[in-house]
């Protein structure tokens, strides 16, 4: 997995949006398409992981209220 150290969920989403915009543009360079797609996959995995961790943490916090 490419570097996601010091990355926040918000920054990952912003980078994903930039990658999507660059892929959709008419100027998309076919030579970097695989690299951009690989980075997007890395960012998606990171975001899923953060969402899952947050969901688990929230469930634990809310369970304390019961």
PDB file as gemmi writes it, atoms N, CA and C in Angstrom:
CRYST1    1.000    1.000    1.000  90.00  90.00  90.00 P 1                      
ATOM      1  N   UNK A   1       0.851  -1.182   0.000  1.00  0.00           N  
ATOM      2  CA  UNK A   1       0.000   0.000   0.000  1.00  0.00           C  
ATOM      3  C   UNK A   1       0.893   1.241   0.000  1.00  0.00           C  
ATOM      4  N   UNK A   2       0.568   2.164  -0.898  1.00  0.00           N  
ATOM      5  CA  UNK A   2       1.346   3.388  -0.951  1.00  0.00           C  
ATOM      6  C   UNK A   2       1.183   4.168   0.337  1.00  0.00           C  
ATOM      7  N   UNK A   3       2.041   5.114   0.542  1.00  0.00           N  
ATOM      8  CA  UNK A   3       2.119   5.866   1.792  1.00  0.00           C  
ATOM      9  C   UNK A   3       0.794   6.553   2.142  1.00  0.00           C  
ATOM     10  N   UNK A   4       0.280   6.200   3.313  1.00  0.00           N  
ATOM     11  CA  UNK A   4      -0.891   6.887   3.852  1.00  0.00           C  
ATOM     12  C   UNK A   4      -0.573   7.421   5.243  1.00  0.00           C  
ATOM     13  N   UNK A   5       0.700   7.402   5.599  1.00  0.00           N  
ATOM     14  CA  UNK A   5       1.126   7.925   6.891  1.00  0.00           C  
ATOM     15  C   UNK A   5       0.830   9.419   6.944  1.00  0.00           C  
ATOM     16  N   UNK A   6       0.328   9.865   8.074  1.00  0.00           N  
ATOM     17  CA  UNK A   6      -0.037  11.275   8.290  1.00  0.00           C  
ATOM     18  C   UNK A   6      -1.184  11.741   7.398  1.00  0.00           C  
ATOM     19  N   UNK A   7      -1.941  10.801   6.853  1.00  0.00           N  
ATOM     20  CA  UNK A   7      -3.067  11.148   5.996  1.00  0.00           C  
ATOM     21  C   UNK A   7      -4.343  11.144   6.830  1.00  0.00           C  
ATOM     22  N   UNK A   8      -5.179  12.133   6.598  1.00  0.00           N  
ATOM     23  CA  UNK A   8      -6.476  12.169   7.267  1.00  0.00           C  
ATOM     24  C   UNK A   8      -7.541  11.717   6.276  1.00  0.00           C  
ATOM     25  N   UNK A   9      -8.691  11.376   6.794  1.00  0.00           N  
ATOM     26  CA  UNK A   9      -9.809  10.973   5.947  1.00  0.00           C  
ATOM     27  C   UNK A   9     -10.150  12.099   4.970  1.00  0.00           C  
ATOM     28  N   UNK A  10     -10.220  13.311   5.470  1.00  0.00           N  
ATOM     29  CA  UNK A  10     -10.574  14.464   4.630  1.00  0.00           C  
ATOM     30  C   UNK A  10      -9.563  14.668   3.510  1.00  0.00           C  
ATOM     31  N   UNK A  11      -8.282  14.570   3.831  1.00  0.00           N  
ATOM     32  CA  UNK A  11      -7.248  14.734   2.798  1.00  0.00           C  
ATOM     33  C   UNK A  11      -7.312  13.611   1.779  1.00  0.00           C  
ATOM     34  N   UNK A  12      -7.622  12.404   2.234  1.00  0.00           N  
ATOM     35  CA  UNK A  12      -7.737  11.273   1.315  1.00  0.00           C  
ATOM     36  C   UNK A  12      -8.892  11.481   0.341  1.00  0.00           C  
ATOM     37  N   UNK A  13     -10.026  11.952   0.849  1.00  0.00           N  
ATOM     38  CA  UNK A  13     -11.180  12.225  -0.011  1.00  0.00           C  
ATOM     39  C   UNK A  13     -10.845  13.320  -1.020  1.00  0.00           C  
ATOM     40  N   UNK A  14     -10.175  14.365  -0.574  1.00  0.00           N  
ATOM     41  CA  UNK A  14      -9.786  15.449  -1.481  1.00  0.00           C  
ATOM     42  C   UNK A  14      -8.872  14.941  -2.586  1.00  0.00           C  
ATOM     43  N   UNK A  15      -7.913  14.091  -2.220  1.00  0.00           N  
ATOM     44  CA  UNK A  15      -7.002  13.536  -3.222  1.00  0.00           C  
ATOM     45  C   UNK A  15      -7.770  12.632  -4.192  1.00  0.00           C  
ATOM     46  N   UNK A  16      -8.689  11.840  -3.677  1.00  0.00           N  
ATOM     47  CA  UNK A  16      -9.521  10.991  -4.548  1.00  0.00           C  
ATOM     48  C   UNK A  16     -10.306  11.841  -5.544  1.00  0.00           C  
ATOM     49  N   UNK A  17     -10.864  12.941  -5.078  1.00  0.00           N  
ATOM     50  CA  UNK A  17     -11.613  13.829  -5.967  1.00  0.00           C  
ATOM     51  C   UNK A  17     -10.725  14.395  -7.068  1.00  0.00           C  
ATOM     52  N   UNK A  18      -9.488  14.747  -6.714  1.00  0.00           N  
ATOM     53  CA  UNK A  18      -8.550  15.258  -7.730  1.00  0.00           C  
ATOM     54  C   UNK A  18      -8.209  14.165  -8.746  1.00  0.00           C  
ATOM     55  N   UNK A  19      -7.996  12.946  -8.265  1.00  0.00           N  
ATOM     56  CA  UNK A  19      -7.671  11.842  -9.166  1.00  0.00           C  
ATOM     57  C   UNK A  19      -8.833  11.579 -10.120  1.00  0.00           C  
ATOM     58  N   UNK A  20     -10.040  11.550  -9.580  1.00  0.00           N  
ATOM     59  CA  UNK A  20     -11.224  11.318 -10.419  1.00  0.00           C  
ATOM     60  C   UNK A  20     -11.353  12.405 -11.476  1.00  0.00           C  
ATOM     61  N   UNK A  21     -11.168  13.652 -11.071  1.00  0.00           N  
ATOM     62  CA  UNK A  21     -11.259  14.760 -12.024  1.00  0.00           C  
ATOM     63  C   UNK A  21     -10.196  14.641 -13.112  1.00  0.00           C  
ATOM     64  N   UNK A  22      -8.990  14.238 -12.729  1.00  0.00           N  
ATOM     65  CA  UNK A  22      -7.921  14.122 -13.727  1.00  0.00           C  
ATOM     66  C   UNK A  22      -8.175  12.961 -14.683  1.00  0.00           C  
ATOM     67  N   UNK A  23      -8.759  11.879 -14.180  1.00  0.00           N  
ATOM     68  CA  UNK A  23      -9.066  10.731 -15.041  1.00  0.00           C  
ATOM     69  C   UNK A  23     -10.199  11.079 -16.010  1.00  0.00           C  
ATOM     70  N   UNK A  24     -11.152  11.851 -15.539  1.00  0.00           N  
ATOM     71  CA  UNK A  24     -12.294  12.233 -16.381  1.00  0.00           C  
ATOM     72  C   UNK A  24     -11.950  13.295 -17.420  1.00  0.00           C  
ATOM     73  N   UNK A  25     -10.862  14.017 -17.190  1.00  0.00           N  
ATOM     74  CA  UNK A  25     -10.513  15.100 -18.110  1.00  0.00           C  
ATOM     75  C   UNK A  25     -10.045  14.533 -19.447  1.00  0.00           C  
ATOM     76  N   UNK A  26     -10.202  15.339 -20.453  1.00  0.00           N  
ATOM     77  CA  UNK A  26      -9.760  14.937 -21.790  1.00  0.00           C  
ATOM     78  C   UNK A  26      -8.246  14.865 -21.872  1.00  0.00           C  
ATOM     79  N   UNK A  27      -7.567  15.467 -20.930  1.00  0.00           N  
ATOM     80  CA  UNK A  27      -6.110  15.488 -20.932  1.00  0.00           C  
ATOM     81  C   UNK A  27      -5.506  14.338 -20.153  1.00  0.00           C  
ATOM     82  N   UNK A  28      -6.306  13.342 -19.810  1.00  0.00           N  
ATOM     83  CA  UNK A  28      -5.821  12.214 -19.023  1.00  0.00           C  
ATOM     84  C   UNK A  28      -4.713  11.495 -19.784  1.00  0.00           C  
ATOM     85  N   UNK A  29      -3.586  11.420 -19.157  1.00  0.00           N  
ATOM     86  CA  UNK A  29      -2.413  10.790 -19.750  1.00  0.00           C  
ATOM     87  C   UNK A  29      -2.495   9.282 -19.526  1.00  0.00           C  
ATOM     88  N   UNK A  30      -2.585   8.544 -20.607  1.00  0.00           N  
ATOM     89  CA  UNK A  30      -2.724   7.091 -20.518  1.00  0.00           C  
ATOM     90  C   UNK A  30      -1.505   6.452 -19.840  1.00  0.00           C  
ATOM     91  N   UNK A  31      -0.378   7.119 -19.892  1.00  0.00           N  
ATOM     92  CA  UNK A  31       0.834   6.581 -19.274  1.00  0.00           C  
ATOM     93  C   UNK A  31       0.786   6.619 -17.751  1.00  0.00           C  
ATOM     94  N   UNK A  32      -0.053   7.485 -17.185  1.00  0.00           N  
ATOM     95  CA  UNK A  32      -0.158   7.567 -15.727  1.00  0.00           C  
ATOM     96  C   UNK A  32      -1.492   7.037 -15.199  1.00  0.00           C  
ATOM     97  N   UNK A  33      -2.342   6.541 -16.102  1.00  0.00           N  
ATOM     98  CA  UNK A  33      -3.657   6.064 -15.700  1.00  0.00           C  
ATOM     99  C   UNK A  33      -3.568   4.930 -14.685  1.00  0.00           C  
ATOM    100  N   UNK A  34      -2.708   3.958 -14.910  1.00  0.00           N  
ATOM    101  CA  UNK A  34      -2.569   2.840 -13.973  1.00  0.00           C  
ATOM    102  C   UNK A  34      -2.072   3.326 -12.620  1.00  0.00           C  
ATOM    103  N   UNK A  35      -1.124   4.251 -12.626  1.00  0.00           N  
ATOM    104  CA  UNK A  35      -0.590   4.808 -11.375  1.00  0.00           C  
ATOM    105  C   UNK A  35      -1.684   5.535 -10.602  1.00  0.00           C  
ATOM    106  N   UNK A  36      -2.474   6.336 -11.290  1.00  0.00           N  
ATOM    107  CA  UNK A  36      -3.557   7.078 -10.635  1.00  0.00           C  
ATOM    108  C   UNK A  36      -4.614   6.120 -10.080  1.00  0.00           C  
ATOM    109  N   UNK A  37      -4.922   5.085 -10.856  1.00  0.00           N  
ATOM    110  CA  UNK A  37      -5.904   4.106 -10.414  1.00  0.00           C  
ATOM    111  C   UNK A  37      -5.407   3.349  -9.197  1.00  0.00           C  
ATOM    112  N   UNK A  38      -4.132   3.007  -9.186  1.00  0.00           N  
ATOM    113  CA  UNK A  38      -3.527   2.316  -8.037  1.00  0.00           C  
ATOM    114  C   UNK A  38      -3.590   3.201  -6.792  1.00  0.00           C  
ATOM    115  N   UNK A  39      -3.276   4.476  -6.943  1.00  0.00           N  
ATOM    116  CA  UNK A  39      -3.330   5.405  -5.807  1.00  0.00           C  
ATOM    117  C   UNK A  39      -4.769   5.556  -5.321  1.00  0.00           C  
ATOM    118  N   UNK A  40      -5.715   5.633  -6.239  1.00  0.00           N  
ATOM    119  CA  UNK A  40      -7.120   5.744  -5.861  1.00  0.00           C  
ATOM    120  C   UNK A  40      -7.556   4.514  -5.063  1.00  0.00           C  
ATOM    121  N   UNK A  41      -7.125   3.339  -5.480  1.00  0.00           N  
ATOM    122  CA  UNK A  41      -7.461   2.112  -4.755  1.00  0.00           C  
ATOM    123  C   UNK A  41      -6.873   2.137  -3.352  1.00  0.00           C  
ATOM    124  N   UNK A  42      -5.665   2.627  -3.215  1.00  0.00           N  
ATOM    125  CA  UNK A  42      -5.022   2.756  -1.908  1.00  0.00           C  
ATOM    126  C   UNK A  42      -5.808   3.708  -1.018  1.00  0.00           C  
ATOM    127  N   UNK A  43      -6.211   4.832  -1.574  1.00  0.00           N  
ATOM    128  CA  UNK A  43      -6.971   5.820  -0.812  1.00  0.00           C  
ATOM    129  C   UNK A  43      -8.342   5.281  -0.406  1.00  0.00           C  
ATOM    130  N   UNK A  44      -8.980   4.547  -1.292  1.00  0.00           N  
ATOM    131  CA  UNK A  44     -10.277   3.948  -0.960  1.00  0.00           C  
ATOM    132  C   UNK A  44     -10.140   2.950   0.187  1.00  0.00           C  
ATOM    133  N   UNK A  45      -9.101   2.134   0.147  1.00  0.00           N  
ATOM    134  CA  UNK A  45      -8.869   1.170   1.226  1.00  0.00           C  
ATOM    135  C   UNK A  45      -8.630   1.900   2.542  1.00  0.00           C  
ATOM    136  N   UNK A  46      -7.867   2.982   2.500  1.00  0.00           N  
ATOM    137  CA  UNK A  46      -7.601   3.784   3.687  1.00  0.00           C  
ATOM    138  C   UNK A  46      -8.899   4.352   4.253  1.00  0.00           C  
ATOM    139  N   UNK A  47      -9.735   4.915   3.377  1.00  0.00           N  
ATOM    140  CA  UNK A  47     -10.999   5.520   3.827  1.00  0.00           C  
ATOM    141  C   UNK A  47     -11.918   4.460   4.423  1.00  0.00           C  
ATOM    142  N   UNK A  48     -12.017   3.309   3.793  1.00  0.00           N  
ATOM    143  CA  UNK A  48     -12.849   2.231   4.340  1.00  0.00           C  
ATOM    144  C   UNK A  48     -12.368   1.824   5.726  1.00  0.00           C  
ATOM    145  N   UNK A  49     -11.066   1.720   5.860  1.00  0.00           N  
ATOM    146  CA  UNK A  49     -10.481   1.339   7.145  1.00  0.00           C  
ATOM    147  C   UNK A  49     -10.814   2.365   8.226  1.00  0.00           C  
ATOM    148  N   UNK A  50     -10.688   3.633   7.895  1.00  0.00           N  
ATOM    149  CA  UNK A  50     -10.998   4.701   8.853  1.00  0.00           C  
ATOM    150  C   UNK A  50     -12.479   4.687   9.232  1.00  0.00           C  
ATOM    151  N   UNK A  51     -13.338   4.478   8.253  1.00  0.00           N  
ATOM    152  CA  UNK A  51     -14.776   4.433   8.531  1.00  0.00           C  
ATOM    153  C   UNK A  51     -15.127   3.244   9.417  1.00  0.00           C  
ATOM    154  N   UNK A  52     -14.542   2.096   9.141  1.00  0.00           N  
ATOM    155  CA  UNK A  52     -14.793   0.904   9.949  1.00  0.00           C  
ATOM    156  C   UNK A  52     -14.308   1.108  11.376  1.00  0.00           C  
ATOM    157  N   UNK A  53     -13.114   1.657  11.530  1.00  0.00           N  
ATOM    158  CA  UNK A  53     -12.565   1.906  12.866  1.00  0.00           C  
ATOM    159  C   UNK A  53     -13.429   2.898  13.636  1.00  0.00           C  
ATOM    160  N   UNK A  54     -13.886   3.924  12.960  1.00  0.00           N  
ATOM    161  CA  UNK A  54     -14.730   4.926  13.610  1.00  0.00           C  
ATOM    162  C   UNK A  54     -16.069   4.318  14.017  1.00  0.00           C  
ATOM    163  N   UNK A  55     -16.642   3.514  13.144  1.00  0.00           N  
ATOM    164  CA  UNK A  55     -17.915   2.864  13.458  1.00  0.00           C  
ATOM    165  C   UNK A  55     -17.773   1.966  14.694  1.00  0.00           C  
ATOM    166  N   UNK A  56     -16.698   1.191  14.753  1.00  0.00           N  
ATOM    167  CA  UNK A  56     -16.464   0.306  15.898  1.00  0.00           C  
ATOM    168  C   UNK A  56     -16.290   1.099  17.187  1.00  0.00           C  
ATOM    169  N   UNK A  57     -15.557   2.201  17.091  1.00  0.00           N  
ATOM    170  CA  UNK A  57     -15.341   3.050  18.266  1.00  0.00           C  
ATOM    171  C   UNK A  57     -16.659   3.660  18.751  1.00  0.00           C  
ATOM    172  N   UNK A  58     -17.472   4.137  17.816  1.00  0.00           N  
ATOM    173  CA  UNK A  58     -18.762   4.720  18.182  1.00  0.00           C  
ATOM    174  C   UNK A  58     -19.678   3.688  18.821  1.00  0.00           C  
ATOM    175  N   UNK A  59     -19.664   2.468  18.301  1.00  0.00           N  
ATOM    176  CA  UNK A  59     -20.484   1.407  18.887  1.00  0.00           C  
ATOM    177  C   UNK A  59     -20.064   1.128  20.336  1.00  0.00           C  
ATOM    178  N   UNK A  60     -18.777   1.132  20.597  1.00  0.00           N  
ATOM    179  CA  UNK A  60     -18.278   0.921  21.963  1.00  0.00           C  
ATOM    180  C   UNK A  60     -18.706   2.065  22.881  1.00  0.00           C  
ATOM    181  N   UNK A  61     -18.594   3.289  22.381  1.00  0.00           N  
ATOM    182  CA  UNK A  61     -18.966   4.464  23.189  1.00  0.00           C  
ATOM    183  C   UNK A  61     -20.460   4.411  23.504  1.00  0.00           C  
ATOM    184  N   UNK A  62     -21.266   4.133  22.487  1.00  0.00           N  
ATOM    185  CA  UNK A  62     -22.710   4.098  22.685  1.00  0.00           C  
ATOM    186  C   UNK A  62     -23.141   2.935  23.555  1.00  0.00           C  
ATOM    187  N   UNK A  63     -22.417   1.838  23.513  1.00  0.00           N  
ATOM    188  CA  UNK A  63     -22.740   0.687  24.355  1.00  0.00           C  
ATOM    189  C   UNK A  63     -22.592   1.027  25.823  1.00  0.00           C  
ATOM    190  N   UNK A  64     -21.704   1.959  26.155  1.00  0.00           N  
ATOM    191  CA  UNK A  64     -21.523   2.388  27.534  1.00  0.00           C  
ATOM    192  C   UNK A  64     -22.737   3.127  28.080  1.00  0.00           C  
ATOM    193  N   UNK A  65     -23.566   3.661  27.203  1.00  0.00           N  
ATOM    194  CA  UNK A  65     -24.762   4.373  27.637  1.00  0.00           C  
ATOM    195  C   UNK A  65     -25.911   3.447  27.992  1.00  0.00           C  
ATOM    196  N   UNK A  66     -25.836   2.229  27.530  1.00  0.00           N  
ATOM    197  CA  UNK A  66     -26.932   1.264  27.781  1.00  0.00           C  
ATOM    198  C   UNK A  66     -26.902   0.718  29.171  1.00  0.00           C  
TER     199      UNK A  66                                                      
END                                                                             
